[in-house]
Each structure stands twice: as structure tokens, then as C-alpha cells.
Amino acid sequence: MKLTILGCHSATPRWDAHPTSQVLEIKGHLFLIDCGEGTQVQLRKCKVKFARIRHIFISHLHGDHFFGLVGLISTFRLLGREAELNVYGPKGIKEAITLQLKLGNSWTNYPLLFHELDSKEPELLFEDDKVSVASIPLKHRVYTNGFLFREKPGERKLDINAVKEANVNMSYYHKIKQGFDVVNEDGITIDNSKITLDPEPSKSYAFCSDTVYFPEIIPQITNITTLYHESTFLKEHQELAIKTKHSTALEAATIASEANVGTLILGHYSGRYGNYEHFRKEANEVFENVELAEDGKVFKL
Amino acid sequence: MKLTILGCHSATPRWDAHPTSQVLEIKGHLFLIDCGEGTQVQLRKCKVKFARIRHIFISHLHGDHFFGLVGLISTFRLLGREAELNVYGPKGIKEAITLQLKLGNSWTNYPLLFHELDSKEPELLFEDDKVSVASIPLKHRVYTNGFLFREKPGERKLDINAVKEANVNMSYYHKIKQGFDVVNEDGITIDNSKITLDPEPSKSYAFCSDTVYFPEIIPQITNITTLYHESTFLKEHQELAIKTKHSTALEAATIASEANVGTLILGHYSGRYGNYEHFRKEANEVFENVELAEDGKVFKL
């Protein structure tokens, strides 16, 4: 699982501070999460093979999270894309995009499917045999969702020595990896746990931005591998966080701690701060494993 | 008159090639012409004091000419703008922008006025005592206008020696500069042309992009100081120019020559070309004073 931060700054794009967008590579998928203005340029700069993106998840319809989407969709058309593109985002996103394409008389020549969200409960948005994606309802000034990406458990691993010793025919190996008990060459039933090892633990990633401190999300993200949680402000600006429905670094870390996540990544910094190490320091008061998002930074999760 | 090229490349934004946008500084005005994705970042990079922009002219509703507009409008809001902003562009532009602002629950806190265009004849869009702006109907795949910016003639210049010699009272100087004849201290009427010099010649700038070769514009732009004319292609790709309703460098230069303009600036290059000097060379076949637009380049006109 690889997370590329294309942009992690709040509000207006600046020369050296890009608005929110990330790419999550997981089990062969390339998921794009949010798409602020300039995302298509960041995708090129970060050398993401963006034709491989088939699913785009938009948290909410503030400009710094979605003004780059229509440009990316148009660029896909100009590059001759044929593969289907799925866009998941708040109700209204379809009209906003299609109106602009229509005005430019430039509809896409590939299937563009919108999945509009308006539920206040978590929903399963995408699922295949390797991964699932669910929404995480957040609390912000407009309707907003985070997204929870989960690898499905892999197959059990053959314990080759044990299998050989148990005298099991090779033709059963596929069944064994799926967790079944099998009968060996001597007619004896072999318990699956005796001849297999646990698969690699499944990984999971939650993106939570933008949101006020909202502990209601904790049950849904408990024990996940990595949490990206917005920290627009430091606690010295707590009143601004409440007013604008954003979180402080301390609040993000409190969520991470209560949910017992593996690692917390902070981002969506307000432009008022110079040194982002203050965010880490503040978060470290209640949670140890804190990373700072940076534009262009890649996290191997 | 100062022209800053923020972007001069066609179609999709790239790391080193920005879509169309320019700032024209003329008689104290800062006019923004087109607004492709990333324009607000280019404005910062080029150190344009963009709070001073009060009029934005959008040629047409293809993404590479207007996908940056909604972001710029939002940024003005975040920066606390209070001054009125006027947007001139094709019918539909108001709905595209307001829908997106509405979805983000973020209407502007400054007056935002749309002037939607649908005429196929030139129209006067803006005028004050120093400058006028008119539309130049072009011919492209969607409804498109160029824009003609004209300084109004300045006041006549006092020929100080002649004025003194003519024994004219200082209190008449303002009238003299306005072109009136005056009576001197001896009661003699002094012909204005004897005591004044011609003002600096008025300058004019026409922006013509995007368009197929369209000689109908020549009468409107005859004798202007500077013409920016798109040259998406070289003549070796004439058939592509016709198909996509763009121009070649040769065609742009032919327009410049027929209209007897002072200088031709070429731009809106297709991404297929590496060396833009080929555009200048091709244009020079029929027109001498050719300049090449470059992102970030400033022309003093």
C-alpha cells in the first residue's frame, strides 16, 4: 500500500502549497482521493501513471478539494482515454462537472459514471475480491465524507514443510490456501491450521478531511493501519477550528489514540503556520506515531 | 501598456506549460484575459497584484481558457476582497461558476457581476475616460470572442516655450491641454496647434484566441499596436488546424500583415512541438515583427 501526497494544504493553491489530493495504491488499484486545482499537474510531477486511475473519491465540494476534477476529466478525454472512470462524491457533483463539459461542447469519449452520496451513515462504495472502500461521514460546513480503504485478507500461506510431511497431494494446494481442511494420500483428514501459516495482516487506510473534532468516527476506524486526519490548526487556534469546523493537531491525535490506529498522518495545514513540526509536537502529546504530510511525499504503509 | 503572459500553451496544463491566461496593464487597469487551470498560482508566481483585477474577460468555455476562474473567484473571497469583480464571457459562464460556489456553500462576499455575451457582432464591453474594451467575434468550435483594448487619446502636451512666448496665462493650461484655443494676456487668440504638441500615440492590443483563420476580423484590428493571435499549429499541420478550428503561424501572420498591426505575438502552441522558433520563422515569411509568447514573459507594448 503506497500513499502519494499530491497536496496537503488548506484553501487556496500557492506556488509551493497545493490543495488536497492523494493517490492510494492498494492491491493493484490506483485510487485518487480529492482533486484540488492543479491536481493533474501534480500527478505528472509525481510521475503517477494516472491513466490507471479508475476511481476518484471526493470528500466534499469546497474548491480546494474538487476544483481540479473537471480539468482532469477533460485531460483524460484529450489523451484518448477509453477506460471507465467512476467518481464518488456529494450530491451535485455530477451537475457541476457535466454542465462545464457541456458548455465546452466536450463530452467525454469514455464512460464517466457518477456515484452521488448523500447518506449520513457509512456506505460501501466499492468492493472487489481484494479491497473495499467505504464512506466515513464527517462533520464540516458542507456535507462531507472521509473514506476507509481496506485490503481483504489474503489467502493463507502454505507451510511447505508441513504439507510435505502430511503427505497431501499437490492438487489440493489451492484449496488449502483458501483455508479448507483436506484428506491426505493416506485417507487422513488434515487440519488446515496444521499445514498453513497466517497471511500477511490486511492493511487499511482512512482519509478524514475536512472535519471538526468528531469522535463518532472512532468505532469505524478502530485498529486501522494508517489514518490521515486533517489538522488545519494548532490548539492555540482552537476557537478558529470550532468556528470553521476544522480540527487541531491535538484533536486529530486524540482520534488516532482513541481509535488505536497504527500511524497518524497530519495534513491540511492552514497557511498561517511556517513550521509544521509544531503539528507533530502537539500531536505527540497524546499519540506517538505521527507523520507529517508534505506535497510530493510518498508513504509506504 | 504591459502584457504579462501567465500561460500560452494549448489544452492540458503541464508542469512547464500553462494554459491560456494573460494580464494586460493599461492606463491603471489590470485586465485578466482568460483563466485556465492554475492561473491563480501563475498570478502569484509572476508577482501580479491580483487584488487590483476588476475585469476578467473569458474568450470561450473550453477548459484551458476558463477552468481556473472559479478557483480565482473563491480565492478572492478567502482573501477578504471587497471590490466589485466583473466577468465577461459566453452565455452559460454565470451558471457554471455560481453552481460551483453554491455547492460549496461559499458565495462571494464581494459584488460579482457577470456580463454574458452571445452577440456575433463586436460589442463595447467596457469604457471609461482612459480605455475601451470591445469583443472581437472569432470562429472556433464553440462560441468565442477575442478582445480589443484601446487607450483613448491622451491630452495634448504643452509646448512650454511656445506657451511662454505666446504670453498665455497659466490658468489656461488645463484648457490648452484639452485642445482649446485661448486668448493671451494681450487679448490675442492663440491657435492651440501653435502651443501644443501631439500626445503620445494611443496604443491598442487585440487578443485573438482560439480561432480558425478568420479574415473577417481584419477591419476591426487594422493598425493596432499589438496583436496576440493563436498559432496552435505550423502549416505542415494545416489539415489539423482546419479540423480543430485553430490557426497556423502562417495564418496568424497573414492576419497581422493584412491588418497592418505593429507587432504580432504568437501563442497557444500545441504540445506536439519542441522548438517554438519554427513558429517565428514561419510567420516571418509574411510578417516581420513577430514575438513568441512564453509563460511568465512580460511585453512592454
Chai-1 contact restraints between the chains, C-beta under 6 A:
chainA,res_idxA,chainB,res_idxB,connection_type,confidence,min_distance_angstrom,max_distance_angstrom,comment,restraint_id
A,A11,B,L78,contact,1.0,0.0,6.0,A-B,restraint_1
A,T12,B,T75,contact,1.0,0.0,6.0,A-B,restraint_2
A,T12,B,L78,contact,1.0,0.0,6.0,A-B,restraint_3
A,P13,B,V41,contact,1.0,0.0,6.0,A-B,restraint_4
A,W15,B,V41,contact,1.0,0.0,6.0,A-B,restraint_5
A,W15,B,R44,contact,1.0,0.0,6.0,A-B,restraint_6
A,W15,B,K45,contact,1.0,0.0,6.0,A-B,restraint_7
A,E37,B,G71,contact,1.0,0.0,6.0,A-B,restraint_8
A,G38,B,G38,contact,1.0,0.0,6.0,A-B,restraint_9
A,V41,B,P13,contact,1.0,0.0,6.0,A-B,restraint_10
A,V41,B,W15,contact,1.0,0.0,6.0,A-B,restraint_11
A,R44,B,W15,contact,1.0,0.0,6.0,A-B,restraint_12
A,K45,B,W15,contact,1.0,0.0,6.0,A-B,restraint_13
A,L61,B,L103,contact,1.0,0.0,6.0,A-B,restraint_14
A,L61,B,G104,contact,1.0,0.0,6.0,A-B,restraint_15
A,H62,B,G104,contact,1.0,0.0,6.0,A-B,restraint_16
A,G63,B,G71,contact,1.0,0.0,6.0,A-B,restraint_17
A,G63,B,S74,contact,1.0,0.0,6.0,A-B,restraint_18
A,G63,B,G104,contact,1.0,0.0,6.0,A-B,restraint_19
A,F67,B,V70,contact,1.0,0.0,6.0,A-B,restraint_20
A,F67,B,G71,contact,1.0,0.0,6.0,A-B,restraint_21
A,V70,B,F67,contact,1.0,0.0,6.0,A-B,restraint_22
A,G71,B,E37,contact,1.0,0.0,6.0,A-B,restraint_23
A,G71,B,G63,contact,1.0,0.0,6.0,A-B,restraint_24
A,G71,B,F67,contact,1.0,0.0,6.0,A-B,restraint_25
A,S74,B,G63,contact,1.0,0.0,6.0,A-B,restraint_26
A,T75,B,T12,contact,1.0,0.0,6.0,A-B,restraint_27
A,L78,B,A11,contact,1.0,0.0,6.0,A-B,restraint_28
A,L78,B,T12,contact,1.0,0.0,6.0,A-B,restraint_29
A,G92,B,L103,contact,1.0,0.0,6.0,A-B,restraint_30
A,A96,B,L99,contact,1.0,0.0,6.0,A-B,restraint_31
A,A96,B,Q100,contact,1.0,0.0,6.0,A-B,restraint_32
A,A96,B,L103,contact,1.0,0.0,6.0,A-B,restraint_33
A,L99,B,A96,contact,1.0,0.0,6.0,A-B,restraint_34
A,Q100,B,A96,contact,1.0,0.0,6.0,A-B,restraint_35
A,L103,B,L61,contact,1.0,0.0,6.0,A-B,restraint_36
A,L103,B,G92,contact,1.0,0.0,6.0,A-B,restraint_37
A,L103,B,A96,contact,1.0,0.0,6.0,A-B,restraint_38
A,G104,B,L61,contact,1.0,0.0,6.0,A-B,restraint_39
A,G104,B,H62,contact,1.0,0.0,6.0,A-B,restraint_40
A,G104,B,G63,contact,1.0,0.0,6.0,A-B,restraint_41
A,N105,B,V142,contact,1.0,0.0,6.0,A-B,restraint_42
A,V142,B,N105,contact,1.0,0.0,6.0,A-B,restraint_43
